[in-house]
Amino acid sequence: MLDKFLKQNRESILQVWFEQTINTYGPEMVRFLKKEKDQFSNPVRNTIITSLDRIYDGIVSGNHVDEHHGLEEIIKVRAVQDFSPSDALSFLFDFKKIIRTAFTKSEQEPETLVELADFDQRFDIVLKKAFDIYNNCRQKIQEIKMAEIKARSERAFEIFKGKYYNEETK
């Protein structure tokens, strides 16, 4: 029943999920994400939409390869923005809440609990992978920053050394 419900209500659930995800940004960014729909003028919006689609389809189908790719795209975007780790991944918790709220309103049968437990298990796999992806992204960002600091320090030292060496030889 849950899988059928998720397939039948895909577009409306994705729309709510998209709205909640973009509402995690500041007011100006939310306006931009809602207004500018061109994928080249607004690649963040495009990444969010395509990623949420792929994650949704991966969870519904149980095909974890697809949703991980969608996860990586959206998490890379959120990892470079000013989000705390919990806020960067909050869109996933929102998804779980959206599904549980929508499904429990429509279905009140005992097997609902079994299906929700199965959904939770699939979701937890995605969530674990999301934490790993986020951590790897943040680690890569730190490595890039450290390499840049090292390169700047080396250039400054070379300039200083060249200036100092030239003054002694005069």
C-alpha positions as CSV (number, residue, x, y, z in Angstrom):
1,M,0.0,0.0,0.0
2,L,2.8,2.5,0.9
3,D,4.6,1.9,-2.4
4,K,1.4,2.3,-4.3
5,F,0.6,5.5,-2.4
6,L,4.2,6.9,-3.0
7,K,3.8,6.2,-6.7
8,Q,0.4,7.7,-7.0
9,N,1.3,10.8,-5.0
10,R,4.8,11.3,-6.4
11,E,4.3,14.8,-7.8
12,S,2.5,16.3,-4.9
13,I,4.9,14.9,-2.4
14,L,7.9,16.1,-4.4
15,Q,6.4,19.6,-4.7
16,V,6.0,19.8,-0.9
17,W,9.5,18.4,-0.4
18,F,10.9,20.9,-2.8
19,E,9.2,23.8,-1.1
20,Q,10.4,22.7,2.4
21,T,13.9,22.2,1.0
22,I,14.2,25.6,-0.5
23,N,12.7,27.2,2.6
24,T,15.9,26.1,4.5
25,Y,17.6,29.0,2.6
26,G,17.5,32.7,3.5
27,P,14.5,34.8,2.2
28,E,16.4,36.3,-0.8
29,M,17.6,32.9,-2.0
30,V,14.1,31.4,-1.5
31,R,12.7,34.1,-3.8
32,F,15.4,33.5,-6.4
33,L,14.9,29.7,-6.2
34,K,11.1,30.1,-6.7
35,K,11.3,32.8,-9.4
36,E,14.2,31.8,-11.6
37,K,13.4,28.5,-13.3
38,D,16.0,28.4,-16.0
39,Q,18.5,25.6,-15.3
40,F,21.5,27.7,-16.5
41,S,20.5,30.8,-14.6
42,N,19.7,28.9,-11.5
43,P,21.7,25.7,-11.3
44,V,21.0,25.3,-7.6
45,R,17.3,25.0,-8.2
46,N,17.9,22.5,-11.0
47,T,20.2,20.4,-8.8
48,I,17.7,20.4,-6.0
49,I,14.8,19.3,-8.2
50,T,16.7,16.6,-10.1
51,S,18.3,15.3,-6.9
52,L,15.0,15.1,-5.0
53,D,13.5,13.3,-7.9
54,R,16.3,10.7,-8.0
55,I,16.3,10.3,-4.2
56,Y,12.5,9.8,-4.2
57,D,12.6,7.3,-7.0
58,G,15.5,5.4,-5.4
59,I,13.8,5.1,-2.1
60,V,10.4,4.1,-3.6
61,S,12.0,1.5,-5.9
62,G,14.5,0.3,-3.3
63,N,17.3,0.9,-5.8
64,H,19.9,2.6,-3.6
65,V,22.4,3.3,-6.5
66,D,20.1,6.0,-8.0
67,E,19.3,7.9,-4.8
68,H,23.0,8.0,-3.8
69,H,23.8,9.8,-7.0
70,G,21.1,12.3,-6.3
71,L,22.3,12.6,-2.7
72,E,25.8,13.4,-3.8
73,E,24.7,16.2,-6.1
74,I,22.5,18.0,-3.6
75,I,24.8,17.5,-0.6
76,K,27.8,18.9,-2.6
77,V,25.7,22.0,-3.1
78,R,24.6,22.2,0.5
79,A,28.1,21.4,1.9
80,V,29.7,24.5,0.4
81,Q,26.9,26.8,1.7
82,D,26.5,28.2,5.2
83,F,24.6,25.3,6.7
84,S,25.4,23.4,9.8
85,P,25.7,19.6,9.2
86,S,22.2,19.1,10.6
87,D,20.7,21.9,8.5
88,A,22.5,20.6,5.4
89,L,20.8,17.3,5.7
90,S,17.5,18.5,7.1
91,F,15.8,18.1,3.8
92,L,16.0,14.3,4.3
93,F,14.3,14.5,7.7
94,D,11.6,16.7,6.1
95,F,11.0,14.0,3.5
96,K,10.4,11.3,6.1
97,K,8.0,13.6,7.9
98,I,6.1,14.4,4.7
99,I,5.7,10.8,3.8
100,R,4.6,9.7,7.3
101,T,2.1,12.6,7.6
102,A,0.6,12.0,4.1
103,F,0.5,8.3,4.3
104,T,-0.9,8.0,7.8
105,K,-3.7,10.5,6.9
106,S,-4.7,8.3,4.0
107,E,-4.2,4.8,5.4
108,Q,-5.3,3.6,8.8
109,E,-4.9,-0.2,8.4
110,P,-2.7,-2.4,10.6
111,E,-0.3,-3.3,7.8
112,T,0.6,0.4,7.6
113,L,3.0,0.0,10.5
114,V,4.8,-2.8,8.8
115,E,5.1,-0.8,5.6
116,L,6.3,2.3,7.4
117,A,8.9,0.2,9.2
118,D,10.2,-1.0,5.8
119,F,10.2,2.6,4.5
120,D,12.2,3.6,7.6
121,Q,14.7,0.9,6.9
122,R,15.2,2.1,3.3
123,F,15.3,5.7,4.5
124,D,17.9,5.0,7.1
125,I,20.2,3.5,4.5
126,V,19.9,6.8,2.5
127,L,20.5,8.9,5.6
128,K,23.7,7.0,6.6
129,K,25.0,7.5,3.1
130,A,24.1,11.2,3.2
131,F,26.2,11.7,6.4
132,D,29.1,9.9,4.7
133,I,28.8,12.1,1.6
134,Y,28.5,15.3,3.6
135,N,31.5,14.4,5.7
136,N,33.6,13.6,2.6
137,C,32.5,16.9,1.0
138,R,33.4,19.0,4.0
139,Q,36.8,17.1,4.3
140,K,37.5,17.9,0.6
141,I,36.7,21.5,1.2
142,Q,39.1,21.7,4.1
143,E,41.8,20.0,2.1
144,I,41.3,22.6,-0.7
145,K,41.4,25.5,1.8
146,M,44.6,24.1,3.4
147,A,46.3,23.7,0.0
148,E,45.4,27.3,-0.8
149,I,46.8,28.6,2.5
150,K,49.9,26.6,2.0
151,A,50.3,27.9,-1.6
152,R,49.8,31.5,-0.5
153,S,52.3,31.1,2.4
154,E,54.9,29.7,0.0
155,R,54.3,32.6,-2.4
156,A,54.6,35.1,0.4
157,F,57.8,33.5,1.6
158,E,59.3,33.5,-1.9
159,I,58.5,37.2,-2.3
160,F,59.9,38.0,1.1
161,K,63.0,35.9,0.5
162,G,63.5,37.5,-2.9
163,K,63.1,41.0,-1.5
164,Y,65.4,40.3,1.5
165,Y,68.0,38.6,-0.8
166,N,68.0,41.6,-3.2
167,E,68.5,44.1,-0.3
168,E,71.5,42.2,1.0
169,T,73.2,42.0,-2.4
170,K,72.9,45.8,-3.0
